[in-house]
Amino acid sequence: MNVKNAQGDIMPERLIGLDKVAEFLGVNKRTVYRLIAKKELPQPLKIGHSVRLPVSDVTAYFEQLKLQRREVSV
């Protein structure tokens, strides 16, 4: 997936490691693996020995969690 920068140029999407995903979500790396296994997060991309997720997938999951919280509180 590609994204556009502020100037409108198309750029490849940034990938982050599962340790950074865990840090962003405030959970343990093992929890990230569980979320992937439960298909709450998509399958990561494997590049050599590295496992990465697109930033957009992580932020989409985070936004989904926020929406669920709003629905419960209403």
PyMOL Python script that loads the backbone (N, CA, C, O; Angstrom):
from pymol import cmd

cmd.read_pdbstr("""\
ATOM      1  N   MET A   1       0.841  -1.169   0.000  1.00  0.00           N
ATOM      2  CA  MET A   1       0.000   0.000   0.000  1.00  0.00           C
ATOM      3  C   MET A   1       0.886   1.233   0.000  1.00  0.00           C
ATOM      4  O   MET A   1       1.934   1.254   0.647  1.00  0.00           O
ATOM      5  N   ASN A   2       0.471   2.246  -0.717  1.00  0.00           N
ATOM      6  CA  ASN A   2       1.220   3.493  -0.779  1.00  0.00           C
ATOM      7  C   ASN A   2       0.443   4.596  -0.083  1.00  0.00           C
ATOM      8  O   ASN A   2      -0.781   4.524   0.034  1.00  0.00           O
ATOM      9  N   VAL A   3       1.145   5.603   0.372  1.00  0.00           N
ATOM     10  CA  VAL A   3       0.528   6.765   1.004  1.00  0.00           C
ATOM     11  C   VAL A   3       1.065   8.015   0.329  1.00  0.00           C
ATOM     12  O   VAL A   3       2.102   7.988  -0.333  1.00  0.00           O
ATOM     13  N   LYS A   4       0.334   9.120   0.511  1.00  0.00           N
ATOM     14  CA  LYS A   4       0.782  10.391  -0.053  1.00  0.00           C
ATOM     15  C   LYS A   4       1.362  11.252   1.054  1.00  0.00           C
ATOM     16  O   LYS A   4       0.838  11.285   2.167  1.00  0.00           O
ATOM     17  N   ASN A   5       2.443  11.947   0.744  1.00  0.00           N
ATOM     18  CA  ASN A   5       3.022  12.866   1.719  1.00  0.00           C
ATOM     19  C   ASN A   5       2.311  14.214   1.620  1.00  0.00           C
ATOM     20  O   ASN A   5       1.351  14.352   0.862  1.00  0.00           O
ATOM     21  N   ALA A   6       2.767  15.193   2.366  1.00  0.00           N
ATOM     22  CA  ALA A   6       2.124  16.506   2.409  1.00  0.00           C
ATOM     23  C   ALA A   6       2.095  17.190   1.045  1.00  0.00           C
ATOM     24  O   ALA A   6       1.206  17.998   0.775  1.00  0.00           O
ATOM     25  N   GLN A   7       3.044  16.876   0.200  1.00  0.00           N
ATOM     26  CA  GLN A   7       3.096  17.482  -1.124  1.00  0.00           C
ATOM     27  C   GLN A   7       2.269  16.699  -2.142  1.00  0.00           C
ATOM     28  O   GLN A   7       2.185  17.100  -3.303  1.00  0.00           O
ATOM     29  N   GLY A   8       1.662  15.598  -1.730  1.00  0.00           N
ATOM     30  CA  GLY A   8       0.851  14.787  -2.628  1.00  0.00           C
ATOM     31  C   GLY A   8       1.631  13.732  -3.385  1.00  0.00           C
ATOM     32  O   GLY A   8       1.078  13.044  -4.244  1.00  0.00           O
ATOM     33  N   ASP A   9       2.923  13.597  -3.071  1.00  0.00           N
ATOM     34  CA  ASP A   9       3.742  12.585  -3.734  1.00  0.00           C
ATOM     35  C   ASP A   9       3.427  11.211  -3.149  1.00  0.00           C
ATOM     36  O   ASP A   9       3.240  11.068  -1.940  1.00  0.00           O
ATOM     37  N   ILE A  10       3.370  10.209  -4.013  1.00  0.00           N
ATOM     38  CA  ILE A  10       3.112   8.852  -3.547  1.00  0.00           C
ATOM     39  C   ILE A  10       4.405   8.257  -3.004  1.00  0.00           C
ATOM     40  O   ILE A  10       5.450   8.292  -3.653  1.00  0.00           O
ATOM     41  N   MET A  11       4.303   7.705  -1.784  1.00  0.00           N
ATOM     42  CA  MET A  11       5.457   7.113  -1.124  1.00  0.00           C
ATOM     43  C   MET A  11       5.070   5.724  -0.637  1.00  0.00           C
ATOM     44  O   MET A  11       3.905   5.493  -0.314  1.00  0.00           O
ATOM     45  N   PRO A  12       6.018   4.797  -0.576  1.00  0.00           N
ATOM     46  CA  PRO A  12       5.699   3.475  -0.021  1.00  0.00           C
ATOM     47  C   PRO A  12       5.361   3.617   1.461  1.00  0.00           C
ATOM     48  O   PRO A  12       5.909   4.465   2.165  1.00  0.00           O
ATOM     49  N   GLU A  13       4.453   2.771   1.910  1.00  0.00           N
ATOM     50  CA  GLU A  13       4.040   2.839   3.312  1.00  0.00           C
ATOM     51  C   GLU A  13       5.143   2.346   4.235  1.00  0.00           C
ATOM     52  O   GLU A  13       5.916   1.456   3.879  1.00  0.00           O
ATOM     53  N   ARG A  14       5.207   2.920   5.394  1.00  0.00           N
ATOM     54  CA  ARG A  14       6.215   2.560   6.390  1.00  0.00           C
ATOM     55  C   ARG A  14       5.809   1.267   7.099  1.00  0.00           C
ATOM     56  O   ARG A  14       4.636   1.056   7.411  1.00  0.00           O
ATOM     57  N   LEU A  15       6.786   0.419   7.343  1.00  0.00           N
ATOM     58  CA  LEU A  15       6.589  -0.828   8.074  1.00  0.00           C
ATOM     59  C   LEU A  15       7.281  -0.714   9.420  1.00  0.00           C
ATOM     60  O   LEU A  15       8.345  -0.106   9.532  1.00  0.00           O
ATOM     61  N   ILE A  16       6.666  -1.308  10.451  1.00  0.00           N
ATOM     62  CA  ILE A  16       7.288  -1.297  11.779  1.00  0.00           C
ATOM     63  C   ILE A  16       7.333  -2.712  12.336  1.00  0.00           C
ATOM     64  O   ILE A  16       6.503  -3.558  12.004  1.00  0.00           O
ATOM     65  N   GLY A  17       8.319  -2.947  13.187  1.00  0.00           N
ATOM     66  CA  GLY A  17       8.488  -4.254  13.819  1.00  0.00           C
ATOM     67  C   GLY A  17       7.460  -4.488  14.911  1.00  0.00           C
ATOM     68  O   GLY A  17       6.836  -3.552  15.412  1.00  0.00           O
ATOM     69  N   LEU A  18       7.295  -5.747  15.269  1.00  0.00           N
ATOM     70  CA  LEU A  18       6.292  -6.101  16.263  1.00  0.00           C
ATOM     71  C   LEU A  18       6.606  -5.526  17.638  1.00  0.00           C
ATOM     72  O   LEU A  18       5.691  -5.291  18.427  1.00  0.00           O
ATOM     73  N   ASP A  19       7.878  -5.295  17.939  1.00  0.00           N
ATOM     74  CA  ASP A  19       8.218  -4.667  19.211  1.00  0.00           C
ATOM     75  C   ASP A  19       7.677  -3.235  19.258  1.00  0.00           C
ATOM     76  O   ASP A  19       7.208  -2.781  20.302  1.00  0.00           O
ATOM     77  N   LYS A  20       7.743  -2.525  18.123  1.00  0.00           N
ATOM     78  CA  LYS A  20       7.212  -1.161  18.059  1.00  0.00           C
ATOM     79  C   LYS A  20       5.687  -1.176  18.056  1.00  0.00           C
ATOM     80  O   LYS A  20       5.061  -0.266  18.599  1.00  0.00           O
ATOM     81  N   VAL A  21       5.081  -2.201  17.450  1.00  0.00           N
ATOM     82  CA  VAL A  21       3.623  -2.348  17.481  1.00  0.00           C
ATOM     83  C   VAL A  21       3.179  -2.517  18.928  1.00  0.00           C
ATOM     84  O   VAL A  21       2.227  -1.875  19.372  1.00  0.00           O
ATOM     85  N   ALA A  22       3.875  -3.386  19.660  1.00  0.00           N
ATOM     86  CA  ALA A  22       3.547  -3.614  21.065  1.00  0.00           C
ATOM     87  C   ALA A  22       3.690  -2.330  21.872  1.00  0.00           C
ATOM     88  O   ALA A  22       2.844  -2.019  22.710  1.00  0.00           O
ATOM     89  N   GLU A  23       4.752  -1.594  21.621  1.00  0.00           N
ATOM     90  CA  GLU A  23       4.982  -0.331  22.328  1.00  0.00           C
ATOM     91  C   GLU A  23       3.862   0.669  22.020  1.00  0.00           C
ATOM     92  O   GLU A  23       3.347   1.327  22.923  1.00  0.00           O
ATOM     93  N   PHE A  24       3.489   0.779  20.741  1.00  0.00           N
ATOM     94  CA  PHE A  24       2.431   1.699  20.330  1.00  0.00           C
ATOM     95  C   PHE A  24       1.102   1.361  21.004  1.00  0.00           C
ATOM     96  O   PHE A  24       0.380   2.254  21.447  1.00  0.00           O
ATOM     97  N   LEU A  25       0.784   0.072  21.078  1.00  0.00           N
ATOM     98  CA  LEU A  25      -0.486  -0.356  21.673  1.00  0.00           C
ATOM     99  C   LEU A  25      -0.422  -0.466  23.190  1.00  0.00           C
ATOM    100  O   LEU A  25      -1.453  -0.615  23.845  1.00  0.00           O
ATOM    101  N   GLY A  26       0.783  -0.394  23.752  1.00  0.00           N
ATOM    102  CA  GLY A  26       0.935  -0.489  25.201  1.00  0.00           C
ATOM    103  C   GLY A  26       0.710  -1.895  25.724  1.00  0.00           C
ATOM    104  O   GLY A  26       0.187  -2.088  26.822  1.00  0.00           O
ATOM    105  N   VAL A  27       1.114  -2.882  24.920  1.00  0.00           N
ATOM    106  CA  VAL A  27       0.947  -4.278  25.316  1.00  0.00           C
ATOM    107  C   VAL A  27       2.281  -5.003  25.156  1.00  0.00           C
ATOM    108  O   VAL A  27       3.254  -4.447  24.648  1.00  0.00           O
ATOM    109  N   ASN A  28       2.299  -6.247  25.598  1.00  0.00           N
ATOM    110  CA  ASN A  28       3.459  -7.109  25.463  1.00  0.00           C
ATOM    111  C   ASN A  28       3.554  -7.604  24.020  1.00  0.00           C
ATOM    112  O   ASN A  28       2.535  -7.720  23.338  1.00  0.00           O
ATOM    113  N   LYS A  29       4.765  -7.896  23.551  1.00  0.00           N
ATOM    114  CA  LYS A  29       4.949  -8.410  22.193  1.00  0.00           C
ATOM    115  C   LYS A  29       4.189  -9.720  21.997  1.00  0.00           C
ATOM    116  O   LYS A  29       3.684  -9.994  20.908  1.00  0.00           O
ATOM    117  N   ARG A  30       4.111 -10.513  23.040  1.00  0.00           N
ATOM    118  CA  ARG A  30       3.358 -11.780  22.973  1.00  0.00           C
ATOM    119  C   ARG A  30       1.879 -11.510  22.677  1.00  0.00           C
ATOM    120  O   ARG A  30       1.239 -12.280  21.961  1.00  0.00           O
ATOM    121  N   THR A  31       1.342 -10.425  23.225  1.00  0.00           N
ATOM    122  CA  THR A  31      -0.046 -10.054  22.962  1.00  0.00           C
ATOM    123  C   THR A  31      -0.244  -9.706  21.496  1.00  0.00           C
ATOM    124  O   THR A  31      -1.291 -10.007  20.922  1.00  0.00           O
ATOM    125  N   VAL A  32       0.746  -9.078  20.891  1.00  0.00           N
ATOM    126  CA  VAL A  32       0.670  -8.761  19.458  1.00  0.00           C
ATOM    127  C   VAL A  32       0.558 -10.057  18.662  1.00  0.00           C
ATOM    128  O   VAL A  32      -0.248 -10.144  17.735  1.00  0.00           O
ATOM    129  N   TYR A  33       1.351 -11.058  19.009  1.00  0.00           N
ATOM    130  CA  TYR A  33       1.265 -12.354  18.328  1.00  0.00           C
ATOM    131  C   TYR A  33      -0.124 -12.971  18.519  1.00  0.00           C
ATOM    132  O   TYR A  33      -0.665 -13.573  17.591  1.00  0.00           O
ATOM    133  N   ARG A  34      -0.700 -12.828  19.706  1.00  0.00           N
ATOM    134  CA  ARG A  34      -2.053 -13.356  19.952  1.00  0.00           C
ATOM    135  C   ARG A  34      -3.089 -12.630  19.108  1.00  0.00           C
ATOM    136  O   ARG A  34      -3.996 -13.260  18.563  1.00  0.00           O
ATOM    137  N   LEU A  35      -2.964 -11.307  18.995  1.00  0.00           N
ATOM    138  CA  LEU A  35      -3.891 -10.527  18.175  1.00  0.00           C
ATOM    139  C   LEU A  35      -3.799 -10.952  16.710  1.00  0.00           C
ATOM    140  O   LEU A  35      -4.812 -10.995  16.011  1.00  0.00           O
ATOM    141  N   ILE A  36      -2.606 -11.260  16.250  1.00  0.00           N
ATOM    142  CA  ILE A  36      -2.418 -11.739  14.877  1.00  0.00           C
ATOM    143  C   ILE A  36      -3.059 -13.120  14.729  1.00  0.00           C
ATOM    144  O   ILE A  36      -3.737 -13.384  13.736  1.00  0.00           O
ATOM    145  N   ALA A  37      -2.849 -13.992  15.701  1.00  0.00           N
ATOM    146  CA  ALA A  37      -3.416 -15.342  15.642  1.00  0.00           C
ATOM    147  C   ALA A  37      -4.940 -15.304  15.644  1.00  0.00           C
ATOM    148  O   ALA A  37      -5.583 -16.119  14.982  1.00  0.00           O
ATOM    149  N   LYS A  38      -5.527 -14.349  16.396  1.00  0.00           N
ATOM    150  CA  LYS A  38      -6.990 -14.203  16.448  1.00  0.00           C
ATOM    151  C   LYS A  38      -7.530 -13.409  15.262  1.00  0.00           C
ATOM    152  O   LYS A  38      -8.735 -13.178  15.157  1.00  0.00           O
ATOM    153  N   LYS A  39      -6.623 -12.990  14.363  1.00  0.00           N
ATOM    154  CA  LYS A  39      -6.951 -12.221  13.162  1.00  0.00           C
ATOM    155  C   LYS A  39      -7.538 -10.843  13.481  1.00  0.00           C
ATOM    156  O   LYS A  39      -8.255 -10.260  12.667  1.00  0.00           O
ATOM    157  N   GLU A  40      -7.227 -10.335  14.671  1.00  0.00           N
ATOM    158  CA  GLU A  40      -7.597  -8.958  14.997  1.00  0.00           C
ATOM    159  C   GLU A  40      -6.611  -7.996  14.344  1.00  0.00           C
ATOM    160  O   GLU A  40      -6.976  -6.879  13.975  1.00  0.00           O
ATOM    161  N   LEU A  41      -5.382  -8.425  14.204  1.00  0.00           N
ATOM    162  CA  LEU A  41      -4.377  -7.725  13.406  1.00  0.00           C
ATOM    163  C   LEU A  41      -4.081  -8.611  12.204  1.00  0.00           C
ATOM    164  O   LEU A  41      -4.111  -9.836  12.325  1.00  0.00           O
ATOM    165  N   PRO A  42      -3.794  -8.016  11.039  1.00  0.00           N
ATOM    166  CA  PRO A  42      -3.513  -8.839   9.861  1.00  0.00           C
ATOM    167  C   PRO A  42      -2.175  -9.566   9.974  1.00  0.00           C
ATOM    168  O   PRO A  42      -1.335  -9.228  10.808  1.00  0.00           O
ATOM    169  N   GLN A  43      -1.999 -10.561   9.126  1.00  0.00           N
ATOM    170  CA  GLN A  43      -0.738 -11.290   9.082  1.00  0.00           C
ATOM    171  C   GLN A  43       0.392 -10.318   8.751  1.00  0.00           C
ATOM    172  O   GLN A  43       0.261  -9.513   7.830  1.00  0.00           O
ATOM    173  N   PRO A  44       1.485 -10.383   9.481  1.00  0.00           N
ATOM    174  CA  PRO A  44       2.611  -9.491   9.204  1.00  0.00           C
ATOM    175  C   PRO A  44       3.361  -9.907   7.943  1.00  0.00           C
ATOM    176  O   PRO A  44       3.204 -11.018   7.436  1.00  0.00           O
ATOM    177  N   LEU A  45       4.162  -8.999   7.467  1.00  0.00           N
ATOM    178  CA  LEU A  45       5.033  -9.258   6.322  1.00  0.00           C
ATOM    179  C   LEU A  45       6.369  -9.746   6.850  1.00  0.00           C
ATOM    180  O   LEU A  45       6.896  -9.199   7.819  1.00  0.00           O
ATOM    181  N   LYS A  46       6.911 -10.758   6.227  1.00  0.00           N
ATOM    182  CA  LYS A  46       8.210 -11.267   6.647  1.00  0.00           C
ATOM    183  C   LYS A  46       9.234 -10.831   5.614  1.00  0.00           C
ATOM    184  O   LYS A  46       9.103 -11.128   4.426  1.00  0.00           O
ATOM    185  N   ILE A  47      10.246 -10.129   6.074  1.00  0.00           N
ATOM    186  CA  ILE A  47      11.331  -9.653   5.226  1.00  0.00           C
ATOM    187  C   ILE A  47      12.618 -10.218   5.810  1.00  0.00           C
ATOM    188  O   ILE A  47      13.127  -9.726   6.817  1.00  0.00           O
ATOM    189  N   GLY A  48      13.131 -11.249   5.168  1.00  0.00           N
ATOM    190  CA  GLY A  48      14.280 -11.942   5.737  1.00  0.00           C
ATOM    191  C   GLY A  48      13.878 -12.570   7.057  1.00  0.00           C
ATOM    192  O   GLY A  48      12.941 -13.367   7.110  1.00  0.00           O
ATOM    193  N   HIS A  49      14.582 -12.215   8.121  1.00  0.00           N
ATOM    194  CA  HIS A  49      14.243 -12.719   9.448  1.00  0.00           C
ATOM    195  C   HIS A  49      13.390 -11.727  10.228  1.00  0.00           C
ATOM    196  O   HIS A  49      13.041 -11.976  11.382  1.00  0.00           O
ATOM    197  N   SER A  50      13.057 -10.609   9.604  1.00  0.00           N
ATOM    198  CA  SER A  50      12.273  -9.578  10.272  1.00  0.00           C
ATOM    199  C   SER A  50      10.785  -9.748   9.987  1.00  0.00           C
ATOM    200  O   SER A  50      10.395 -10.156   8.893  1.00  0.00           O
ATOM    201  N   VAL A  51       9.962  -9.432  10.978  1.00  0.00           N
ATOM    202  CA  VAL A  51       8.514  -9.480  10.839  1.00  0.00           C
ATOM    203  C   VAL A  51       8.006  -8.061  11.037  1.00  0.00           C
ATOM    204  O   VAL A  51       8.309  -7.422  12.044  1.00  0.00           O
ATOM    205  N   ARG A  52       7.227  -7.567  10.069  1.00  0.00           N
ATOM    206  CA  ARG A  52       6.787  -6.170  10.078  1.00  0.00           C
ATOM    207  C   ARG A  52       5.301  -6.063   9.765  1.00  0.00           C
ATOM    208  O   ARG A  52       4.721  -6.925   9.106  1.00  0.00           O
ATOM    209  N   LEU A  53       4.700  -4.982  10.256  1.00  0.00           N
ATOM    210  CA  LEU A  53       3.318  -4.636   9.922  1.00  0.00           C
ATOM    211  C   LEU A  53       3.294  -3.225   9.350  1.00  0.00           C
ATOM    212  O   LEU A  53       4.050  -2.363   9.795  1.00  0.00           O
ATOM    213  N   PRO A  54       2.433  -2.984   8.368  1.00  0.00           N
ATOM    214  CA  PRO A  54       2.261  -1.614   7.890  1.00  0.00           C
ATOM    215  C   PRO A  54       1.682  -0.735   9.002  1.00  0.00           C
ATOM    216  O   PRO A  54       0.797  -1.170   9.740  1.00  0.00           O
ATOM    217  N   VAL A  55       2.165   0.464   9.120  1.00  0.00           N
ATOM    218  CA  VAL A  55       1.681   1.394  10.144  1.00  0.00           C
ATOM    219  C   VAL A  55       0.169   1.585  10.020  1.00  0.00           C
ATOM    220  O   VAL A  55      -0.525   1.692  11.031  1.00  0.00           O
ATOM    221  N   SER A  56      -0.345   1.627   8.793  1.00  0.00           N
ATOM    222  CA  SER A  56      -1.788   1.846   8.596  1.00  0.00           C
ATOM    223  C   SER A  56      -2.618   0.724   9.212  1.00  0.00           C
ATOM    224  O   SER A  56      -3.716   0.981   9.705  1.00  0.00           O
ATOM    225  N   ASP A  57      -2.123  -0.511   9.197  1.00  0.00           N
ATOM    226  CA  ASP A  57      -2.848  -1.619   9.820  1.00  0.00           C
ATOM    227  C   ASP A  57      -2.925  -1.449  11.331  1.00  0.00           C
ATOM    228  O   ASP A  57      -3.953  -1.732  11.946  1.00  0.00           O
ATOM    229  N   VAL A  58      -1.837  -0.986  11.918  1.00  0.00           N
ATOM    230  CA  VAL A  58      -1.803  -0.797  13.370  1.00  0.00           C
ATOM    231  C   VAL A  58      -2.704   0.370  13.776  1.00  0.00           C
ATOM    232  O   VAL A  58      -3.455   0.263  14.746  1.00  0.00           O
ATOM    233  N   THR A  59      -2.633   1.468  13.050  1.00  0.00           N
ATOM    234  CA  THR A  59      -3.482   2.615  13.385  1.00  0.00           C
ATOM    235  C   THR A  59      -4.948   2.303  13.128  1.00  0.00           C
ATOM    236  O   THR A  59      -5.810   2.787  13.862  1.00  0.00           O
ATOM    237  N   ALA A  60      -5.257   1.507  12.105  1.00  0.00           N
ATOM    238  CA  ALA A  60      -6.650   1.106  11.848  1.00  0.00           C
ATOM    239  C   ALA A  60      -7.181   0.270  13.010  1.00  0.00           C
ATOM    240  O   ALA A  60      -8.320   0.454  13.438  1.00  0.00           O
ATOM    241  N   TYR A  61      -6.362  -0.645  13.519  1.00  0.00           N
ATOM    242  CA  TYR A  61      -6.762  -1.451  14.670  1.00  0.00           C
ATOM    243  C   TYR A  61      -6.999  -0.566  15.891  1.00  0.00           C
ATOM    244  O   TYR A  61      -7.977  -0.748  16.617  1.00  0.00           O
ATOM    245  N   PHE A  62      -6.110   0.379  16.109  1.00  0.00           N
ATOM    246  CA  PHE A  62      -6.234   1.304  17.235  1.00  0.00           C
ATOM    247  C   PHE A  62      -7.525   2.123  17.118  1.00  0.00           C
ATOM    248  O   PHE A  62      -8.239   2.295  18.106  1.00  0.00           O
ATOM    249  N   GLU A  63      -7.825   2.625  15.925  1.00  0.00           N
ATOM    250  CA  GLU A  63      -9.055   3.402  15.713  1.00  0.00           C
ATOM    251  C   GLU A  63     -10.287   2.530  15.938  1.00  0.00           C
ATOM    252  O   GLU A  63     -11.294   3.004  16.464  1.00  0.00           O
ATOM    253  N   GLN A  64     -10.213   1.268  15.547  1.00  0.00           N
ATOM    254  CA  GLN A  64     -11.325   0.344  15.773  1.00  0.00           C
ATOM    255  C   GLN A  64     -11.572   0.162  17.271  1.00  0.00           C
ATOM    256  O   GLN A  64     -12.720   0.112  17.711  1.00  0.00           O
ATOM    257  N   LEU A  65     -10.505   0.063  18.043  1.00  0.00           N
ATOM    258  CA  LEU A  65     -10.642  -0.058  19.498  1.00  0.00           C
ATOM    259  C   LEU A  65     -11.314   1.179  20.089  1.00  0.00           C
ATOM    260  O   LEU A  65     -12.157   1.070  20.979  1.00  0.00           O
ATOM    261  N   LYS A  66     -10.937   2.346  19.592  1.00  0.00           N
ATOM    262  CA  LYS A  66     -11.542   3.586  20.095  1.00  0.00           C
ATOM    263  C   LYS A  66     -13.027   3.647  19.750  1.00  0.00           C
ATOM    264  O   LYS A  66     -13.833   4.102  20.561  1.00  0.00           O
ATOM    265  N   LEU A  67     -13.391   3.194  18.558  1.00  0.00           N
ATOM    266  CA  LEU A  67     -14.809   3.177  18.169  1.00  0.00           C
ATOM    267  C   LEU A  67     -15.600   2.220  19.051  1.00  0.00           C
ATOM    268  O   LEU A  67     -16.715   2.537  19.464  1.00  0.00           O
ATOM    269  N   GLN A  68     -15.037   1.062  19.341  1.00  0.00           N
ATOM    270  CA  GLN A  68     -15.708   0.093  20.209  1.00  0.00           C
ATOM    271  C   GLN A  68     -15.927   0.681  21.598  1.00  0.00           C
ATOM    272  O   GLN A  68     -16.965   0.449  22.217  1.00  0.00           O
ATOM    273  N   ARG A  69     -14.962   1.432  22.081  1.00  0.00           N
ATOM    274  CA  ARG A  69     -15.086   2.048  23.402  1.00  0.00           C
ATOM    275  C   ARG A  69     -16.234   3.052  23.401  1.00  0.00           C
ATOM    276  O   ARG A  69     -17.006   3.111  24.359  1.00  0.00           O
ATOM    277  N   ARG A  70     -16.353   3.844  22.334  1.00  0.00           N
ATOM    278  CA  ARG A  70     -17.434   4.835  22.240  1.00  0.00           C
ATOM    279  C   ARG A  70     -18.785   4.155  22.187  1.00  0.00           C
ATOM    280  O   ARG A  70     -19.737   4.626  22.810  1.00  0.00           O
ATOM    281  N   GLU A  71     -18.889   3.047  21.450  1.00  0.00           N
ATOM    282  CA  GLU A  71     -20.159   2.324  21.331  1.00  0.00           C
ATOM    283  C   GLU A  71     -20.603   1.761  22.678  1.00  0.00           C
ATOM    284  O   GLU A  71     -21.794   1.764  22.990  1.00  0.00           O
ATOM    285  N   VAL A  72     -19.673   1.288  23.460  1.00  0.00           N
ATOM    286  CA  VAL A  72     -20.001   0.723  24.768  1.00  0.00           C
ATOM    287  C   VAL A  72     -20.442   1.815  25.727  1.00  0.00           C
ATOM    288  O   VAL A  72     -21.345   1.600  26.536  1.00  0.00           O
ATOM    289  N   SER A  73     -19.816   2.986  25.648  1.00  0.00           N
ATOM    290  CA  SER A  73     -20.134   4.055  26.597  1.00  0.00           C
ATOM    291  C   SER A  73     -21.428   4.789  26.257  1.00  0.00           C
ATOM    292  O   SER A  73     -21.945   5.533  27.090  1.00  0.00           O
ATOM    293  N   VAL A  74     -21.960   4.597  25.058  1.00  0.00           N
ATOM    294  CA  VAL A  74     -23.189   5.298  24.651  1.00  0.00           C
ATOM    295  C   VAL A  74     -24.394   4.580  25.133  1.00  0.00           C
ATOM    296  O   VAL A  74     -25.516   5.022  24.886  1.00  0.00           O
TER     297      VAL A  74
END
""", "prot")
cmd.dss("prot")
cmd.show_as("cartoon", "prot")
cmd.util.cbc("prot")
cmd.orient("prot")
